[in-house]
Amino acid sequence: MVEWLQRDFITVLTEKDVNIVTDETLREMKQHGTERFPFQYYQEHFNWNRLETVEWHWHSELEFVEILQGAIECHIGEEIIELREGDTFFINSGVIHKYQASKVCREKQCMFSDILFLPEIIAPNFSLIYEKYVRPIVLYGKPFLVMRQTQAWEEPVQNLYHHIVNVCLDEEDLTELRIQAGVSELWTRLFHYLYREESEQQENKNILAQARLRKMMQFIWDHFHEKITLDDIAASANISKSAALRCFRSGMQTSPVGYLNNFRLNRAKELLLTSHSTVSEIAVSVGFDNVGYFDRVFRRTFGLTPKQFAKQGGECV
C-alpha cells in the first residue's frame, strides 16, 4: 500500500517500490521536487527479502538520509558504509552510489527517511554565497559524511535534519520558506566538515576521472550488443587499460568488463520477461556469442537458468 501526502513542492511517500531509472551515464532520471522548488522528502521501507539492491546511480541533488529502523549498506566506489538505526548520512552531488542489504544485520526490514535538494536551493548559482559556500563542496568537497552522534557537532546537525522533516509534515504556513531556512542552517553547520581544501589541479583530476567513467559507461550502453573488449572501453575515454580499470574500481567497485557483463545480464532479464525471443536469440542480442556461457553466467548471477527465470516470471532464488 502506498500513501501519499502531495503538495506543490513535496511528496511524502511512506512505502514505495524502489526502481531506479537511469540514463546511459547512470544519472537518475527521476526529478526530486519541482523546478520552482527543487526539494523532496521521502520515507522509505525496504524489505531485503524482496529487494536485492538499489543499483548504481547518481543525481545532481544533495542527499541526507537517516536510518529509522534496521540497517543498510551504501557503496561508494570501493568504500562500503554500514548505516544503522540512528545514523545520518550525507551524499554529495554527482557521487555514484548504490544501496543493498547489510551483511552484518539480520533484520531484513529497513526504514529510512531522506531529503534531496538541488544546491541552488541554498543560494542561486550566480551569487556570492553559492560561489563561496556551495560550489566548493559540490566540486571537490567530501563525497559523503556519516554522522553517528559520536562527536559533539553531530547531534545539532541531526536535530536540524529532524526540524526540516517536521516542517515538511506539519500544516503550518510559510512551509517553503521554513524548509529553505532549515536547509541553509543545516549547510552552515556542515560546511567546515564537508569542505576539503584541495589544489585546482586535484579538483580538475577528480572531475576528469568522473567524466572518463561516464564516457566509458555511455560507450558500454551504446555498444553492449557488440563484441567489445577492455581495449575498446578504455579507448572510448582515450585512456589506457590500466587507467580504465582504476577508474571503474574507484568509482563503482567493479571492473569495466564486470560492469559490461552485469549490464548485459540485466538487459537479458528484461528481454526474457518482455519478448518472445528464444534464449539463444536473447543471448546474442545482448552480446553473448556463446549461449552455453550465457546460461552458466546467468545461473551463477541470479540462481536460475534463463529458461527457469522466464518460466517463473522473474522470481530469482
Secondary structure, DSSP 8 states (H G I E B T S, - for coil): ---EEE-SS-EEESS------B-TT-BB----S-SSS-EEEEEEEEETTT--EEEEEB-SSEEEEEEEESEEEEEETTEEEEEETT-EEEE-TT--EEEEE-SS----EEEEEEEEE-GGGTS-TTSHHIIIIIHHHHHHS-SEEEE-S-STTHHHHHHHHHHHHHHHHS--S-HHHHHHHHHHHHHHHHHHHH-----HHHHHHHHHHHHHHHHHHHHHHHHTTS---HHHHHHHTT--HHHHHHHHHHHHSS-HHHHHHHHHHHHHHHHHHH----HHHHHHHTT-S-HHHHHHHHHHHHSS-HHHHHHTTT---
